[in-house]
Amino acid sequence: MAAFTNSPAATSTPSRARLWWEIGIVLALSLGRSAVYSVLALIEALTRAPLGDQQTSLNPGAAPSAVWDVIGQFLDSFFAFAPVALAIYLLWEPARSGFAKIGLTFERFGRNLGGGALLVLVIGVPGLGLYALGRVMGITVQVDASPIDSSWWTVPLLLLAALRAGLLEEVIMVGYLFDRLRQLGWNTWAIILSTAALRGSYHAYQGFGPLVGNMAMGVVFGWVYSRWGRVMPLVVAHVLIDIVAFVGYPLAAAWWPGVFGPPA
């Protein structure tokens, strides 16, 4: 993908300093901030107790009477889309939308859906196995992916959370950063490995298994994007993986409590 078109209507390429400032601001508003807190959480967890005896929650539930808590969770998810909108806005060109530039469109949606499903098999299934292995080895925190006691609003909020995560991570980690780092002169594999490391870092609070698994996911997704030039299959795959993890968590916790259930 070209960074900027050479047409007279296109804007000039920003300076390297401006690009770095822009990248820093976007990451500070989104996943870079998450990475800092996540690494700190892992360090703090290592000083507290064995990781296998600890747990964390991805999507905390709300009491049936806690209407304001539900509204707050919805608003948290809604405003989390703001960095996605910012990244797309910054990628916009006079003759080409930010959506088209990174392939976040519904063109060839059947192919995008098929590619996303294939990535679920390549990444999702091994990732689940890596998490289970990390739990058995005691190097992964027990992750509550969703509330076990569900209310009527639980599934809609989980679907919104899955969509939020898919768009936030793939648009910023892949679509936006690949474009900006290419403008800075980075080669493809340097971009793939660096963004994969960042992807792993903001999952560090879950322990070493998810950290390594998400780095591997970043490498595969980055390589696929460098080949296909479209973010949409990655978003589809990420959303499907999270839906399976979020909605299927209560079943997994009931069937395999030693691996997916709360620590004894």
C-alpha positions as CSV (number, residue, x, y, z in Angstrom):
1,M,0.0,0.0,0.0
2,A,1.3,3.4,-0.9
3,A,1.7,5.9,2.0
4,F,0.4,8.9,0.2
5,T,-0.7,9.4,-3.4
6,N,1.4,11.5,-5.8
7,S,-1.6,13.4,-7.2
8,P,-1.6,17.2,-7.0
9,A,-4.5,16.9,-4.6
10,A,-2.6,14.8,-2.1
11,T,-1.1,16.4,0.9
12,S,2.6,16.4,1.5
13,T,4.2,13.7,3.5
14,P,4.6,14.8,7.2
15,S,8.0,15.0,8.7
16,R,9.5,12.1,10.7
17,A,9.2,14.1,14.0
18,R,5.5,14.8,13.3
19,L,4.9,11.1,12.5
20,W,6.5,10.0,15.7
21,W,4.4,12.5,17.7
22,E,1.3,11.4,16.0
23,I,2.0,7.7,16.7
24,G,2.8,8.5,20.3
25,I,-0.4,10.4,20.8
26,V,-2.6,7.7,19.2
27,L,-0.9,4.9,21.3
28,A,-1.1,7.0,24.5
29,L,-4.9,7.3,23.9
30,S,-5.3,3.6,23.2
31,L,-3.3,0.4,23.3
32,G,0.1,2.0,24.3
33,R,-1.5,3.1,27.5
34,S,-3.0,-0.4,28.0
35,A,0.5,-1.9,27.4
36,V,2.1,0.2,30.1
37,Y,-0.6,-0.7,32.7
38,S,-0.6,-4.3,31.6
39,V,3.2,-4.8,32.1
40,L,3.0,-3.1,35.4
41,A,0.2,-5.4,36.4
42,L,2.3,-8.4,35.5
43,I,5.3,-7.2,37.5
44,E,3.0,-6.5,40.5
45,A,1.4,-9.9,40.1
46,L,4.8,-11.7,40.1
47,T,5.6,-10.1,43.5
48,R,2.3,-11.0,45.0
49,A,1.7,-14.8,44.5
50,P,2.2,-17.5,41.9
51,L,0.4,-16.5,38.7
52,G,-1.5,-19.8,38.6
53,D,-3.2,-18.8,41.9
54,Q,-4.4,-15.5,40.6
55,Q,-7.2,-14.4,38.4
56,T,-8.4,-11.4,36.4
57,S,-11.6,-10.4,34.7
58,L,-12.0,-9.2,31.1
59,N,-15.7,-8.3,31.2
60,P,-16.9,-7.9,34.8
61,G,-20.6,-8.5,35.3
62,A,-23.2,-6.3,37.0
63,A,-25.9,-7.0,39.5
64,P,-29.4,-7.3,38.1
65,S,-30.4,-4.1,39.8
66,A,-27.2,-2.1,38.8
67,V,-28.7,-0.3,35.9
68,W,-26.2,2.5,36.1
69,D,-23.3,-0.1,36.1
70,V,-24.7,-1.5,32.8
71,I,-25.0,1.9,31.3
72,G,-21.4,2.7,32.4
73,Q,-20.1,-0.5,30.7
74,F,-21.9,0.4,27.5
75,L,-20.5,3.9,27.5
76,D,-17.0,2.6,28.2
77,S,-17.3,0.4,25.2
78,F,-18.8,3.1,23.1
79,F,-16.1,5.7,23.9
80,A,-13.4,3.1,23.3
81,F,-14.2,3.4,19.6
82,A,-12.9,7.0,19.6
83,P,-9.2,6.1,19.0
84,V,-10.3,3.9,16.1
85,A,-12.1,6.9,14.6
86,L,-9.1,9.1,15.2
87,A,-6.7,6.6,13.5
88,I,-9.0,6.3,10.4
89,Y,-9.4,10.1,10.3
90,L,-5.6,10.5,10.3
91,L,-5.2,8.0,7.5
92,W,-7.8,9.9,5.3
93,E,-6.5,11.3,2.1
94,P,-8.2,13.8,-0.3
95,A,-8.9,11.1,-2.9
96,R,-9.1,8.1,-0.7
97,S,-10.9,7.4,2.6
98,G,-9.2,6.0,5.6
99,F,-11.5,3.0,5.4
100,A,-10.4,2.2,1.9
101,K,-6.8,2.8,2.6
102,I,-6.6,-0.1,5.1
103,G,-9.2,-2.3,3.6
104,L,-11.9,-1.8,6.3
105,T,-14.7,-2.0,3.8
106,F,-17.5,-4.5,3.0
107,E,-16.2,-5.1,-0.5
108,R,-15.5,-8.8,-1.1
109,F,-17.1,-9.5,2.2
110,G,-17.6,-13.2,1.5
111,R,-13.9,-13.6,1.0
112,N,-13.2,-11.5,4.1
113,L,-15.5,-13.7,6.1
114,G,-13.8,-16.8,4.8
115,G,-10.4,-15.5,5.5
116,G,-11.4,-14.5,9.0
117,A,-12.8,-18.0,9.7
118,L,-9.5,-19.5,8.5
119,L,-7.6,-17.3,10.8
120,V,-9.8,-18.4,13.7
121,L,-8.7,-21.9,13.1
122,V,-5.0,-20.9,12.7
123,I,-4.9,-18.6,15.7
124,G,-7.9,-19.2,17.9
125,V,-7.6,-22.9,18.5
126,P,-3.8,-22.9,19.2
127,G,-4.3,-19.8,21.4
128,L,-6.8,-21.6,23.5
129,G,-4.5,-24.6,23.9
130,L,-1.6,-22.2,24.8
131,Y,-3.8,-20.6,27.5
132,A,-4.7,-24.0,28.9
133,L,-1.1,-25.1,28.9
134,G,-0.1,-21.9,30.7
135,R,-2.7,-22.6,33.4
136,V,-1.5,-26.2,33.9
137,M,2.1,-24.9,34.1
138,G,1.1,-22.1,36.5
139,I,2.5,-19.3,34.4
140,T,-0.9,-17.8,33.3
141,V,-3.4,-15.9,35.4
142,Q,-6.9,-17.4,35.4
143,V,-8.9,-15.1,33.1
144,D,-12.6,-14.6,33.6
145,A,-13.6,-13.8,30.1
146,S,-17.2,-13.1,31.0
147,P,-19.6,-13.2,34.0
148,I,-20.7,-16.8,34.8
149,D,-24.0,-15.6,36.3
150,S,-25.5,-13.9,33.2
151,S,-28.3,-11.3,32.9
152,W,-30.3,-10.4,29.8
153,W,-27.8,-7.7,28.9
154,T,-24.7,-9.8,29.3
155,V,-24.6,-11.2,25.7
156,P,-25.2,-7.8,24.0
157,L,-22.4,-6.2,26.1
158,L,-20.1,-9.1,25.3
159,L,-20.8,-8.8,21.6
160,L,-20.1,-5.0,21.8
161,A,-16.8,-5.7,23.7
162,A,-15.7,-8.2,21.1
163,L,-16.4,-5.7,18.3
164,R,-14.6,-3.0,20.2
165,A,-11.5,-5.2,20.7
166,G,-11.4,-6.3,17.1
167,L,-11.6,-2.8,15.7
168,L,-9.3,-1.2,18.3
169,E,-6.5,-3.7,17.9
170,E,-6.6,-4.4,14.2
171,V,-7.2,-0.9,13.0
172,I,-4.5,0.7,15.2
173,M,-2.0,-2.2,15.6
174,V,-2.1,-3.2,11.9
175,G,-3.8,-0.7,9.6
176,Y,-2.6,2.6,11.2
177,L,0.8,1.5,12.5
178,F,1.8,-0.3,9.3
179,D,1.1,2.8,7.3
180,R,2.9,5.2,9.6
181,L,5.9,3.0,10.2
182,R,6.3,2.4,6.4
183,Q,6.4,6.2,6.0
184,L,9.2,6.2,8.5
185,G,11.1,3.8,6.3
186,W,10.7,0.6,8.4
187,N,10.8,-2.7,6.4
188,T,7.9,-5.2,6.6
189,W,9.3,-7.6,9.1
190,A,10.5,-4.9,11.4
191,I,6.9,-3.6,11.5
192,I,5.4,-7.1,11.9
193,L,7.7,-8.0,14.9
194,S,7.5,-4.6,16.6
195,T,3.7,-4.5,16.5
196,A,3.4,-8.1,17.5
197,A,5.6,-7.3,20.6
198,L,3.3,-4.4,21.4
199,R,0.3,-6.6,21.0
200,G,1.7,-9.1,23.4
201,S,2.7,-6.4,25.9
202,Y,-0.9,-5.2,26.5
203,H,-2.0,-8.7,27.3
204,A,0.9,-9.2,29.8
205,Y,-1.4,-8.8,32.8
206,Q,-2.9,-12.2,31.9
207,G,0.4,-14.0,32.3
208,F,3.1,-15.4,30.0
209,G,0.9,-17.8,28.0
210,P,-1.4,-15.0,26.6
211,L,1.6,-12.7,26.2
212,V,3.3,-15.2,23.9
213,G,0.1,-16.3,22.2
214,N,-0.8,-12.7,21.3
215,M,2.6,-12.0,20.0
216,A,2.2,-15.0,17.7
217,M,-1.2,-13.7,16.7
218,G,0.4,-10.4,15.9
219,V,3.0,-12.0,13.7
220,V,0.4,-14.0,11.8
221,F,-2.0,-11.1,11.4
222,G,0.8,-8.8,10.4
223,W,2.1,-11.2,7.7
224,V,-1.5,-11.7,6.4
225,Y,-2.1,-8.0,6.2
226,S,1.2,-7.5,4.3
227,R,0.0,-10.1,1.8
228,W,-3.7,-9.2,1.6
229,G,-3.6,-5.5,2.3
230,R,-7.0,-5.6,4.1
231,V,-7.8,-5.2,7.8
232,M,-11.4,-6.5,7.5
233,P,-10.5,-10.3,7.6
234,L,-8.4,-9.6,10.7
235,V,-11.3,-7.7,12.4
236,V,-13.7,-10.6,11.5
237,A,-11.3,-13.2,12.9
238,H,-10.6,-11.2,16.1
239,V,-14.3,-10.6,16.8
240,L,-15.1,-14.2,16.2
241,I,-12.3,-15.4,18.5
242,D,-13.5,-13.0,21.3
243,I,-17.2,-14.0,20.9
244,V,-16.3,-17.6,21.3
245,A,-14.1,-16.8,24.3
246,F,-16.6,-14.5,26.0
247,V,-19.8,-16.4,25.3
248,G,-18.3,-19.8,25.7
249,Y,-16.4,-19.1,28.9
250,P,-19.2,-20.2,31.3
251,L,-19.4,-23.5,29.6
252,A,-15.6,-24.0,29.6
253,A,-15.5,-23.1,33.3
254,A,-18.2,-25.7,34.0
255,W,-16.6,-28.4,31.9
256,W,-13.0,-27.9,32.8
257,P,-13.0,-26.0,36.2
258,G,-9.4,-26.9,36.9
259,V,-8.2,-25.0,33.8
260,F,-10.9,-22.3,33.2
261,G,-12.5,-22.0,36.6
262,P,-11.5,-19.7,39.5
263,P,-8.4,-20.8,41.4
264,A,-9.2,-23.0,44.4
